[in-house]
Amino acid sequence: MGREEAEIDRLPVDLLAYIFGFIISFTDLAQASSVCRKWKEGVKQSLAQRNSMSFAGWKMDDDSTTRLVRLAYNLKELDISRSRWGLPDN
C-alpha cells in the first residue's frame, strides 16, 4: 500500500512561496524551510520576491543577515533600525 500524498504536498512551490511571503518572522521562515526540500525552495522564492525587509528590533548576527539578504535579490529597502547586532543579552 502506497503512502497517500497530504493535501499540503500537492501545492506547487510558487504557491508556497506566495504564502510564505506573508510570514514576517524570520524564525518562522527558518522553521518552515526545515520542513522539507519543497518548503525550503518555497522560502527561498518568497525571499527572492521581497522588495523590502525589516530587522527592526531584532537581534541579528552577520551570518544570518547575510544569508537572508543574499536570497532577497529584489530587495530595495532594508530597515535595521533598533536592531541589535551580536550584542550579548543583558
N, C-alpha and C positions, 0 to 999 in steps of 0.2 A: 504494500500500500504506500503510495507516494505522499509526500508532505503537501498539504494544501497551502497555497500561497495566501498570506494575510492580505487584507484589503489595502493596507498602507504600502505594501511592497509592490502593488500594481501602479502606484503613482510614478509618472515619468520624472526624471531628475530636474527638468526645468520647472515643473510644478512644485517640487520640493524646494527648489531654490527660491521661488516666489514666496512660499510660505515662510521659509527661514528668514526672508527679508524683513518680516515683521518682528523678529526677535532682536531686541536691543542689547540684551545681556550677553556679553562675550563668554561668560562662564557657561551659559545655557547653550550657546553655539558650539563651544568646545565639547560639551557633553553630547550634543546631537551628532557632531562629527565622529564621535567614537562608537556610534551605534552599529554602523556597517559601512562598507565602501560606498554604497549608493548615497547614503546620507552625508558622508564626508564630501563627496563630489557636489551634492546639493548645497552644503555650507560654503564650499569654495566658490560656486557660481553665485550664491547670494552676496558674498563679499565682493565679488568682481562687479556686480551690478550697482553697488552703493556709490553714490556720489558725495555723500557726507558721512562722517563718523565722529562720534564723541566719546572721549575718555574722561570727560569732566567728572571730577570727584572720585575717579577710580584709582586704585593703587596698581601701577603698571610697572613692568620691567622692560628693559630694552629688547630682549629676545621675543617676548610675547607681542609687543607692539610691532616689531619688525615683521613678524610672521603675518599679523593681521593686515598691516598696511601694504605689504608686498602683494597680497591676494586682491586687495581693493584697487585695481589698476585704473578704475574710472573715478577715483577719489578726487574731488575738487575742494573739499572743506574738511578740516580736521580740528576738532576742539579739544585742547588739552588743558583747559583752564581748571584750576583747583585740583589737578591730578597730583598724585604722589608717586615719585619715580624711585623705586628701590629703597625707600626710607623704611627703617625699622618701625614696627608698631609701638606706640607708647601707651 
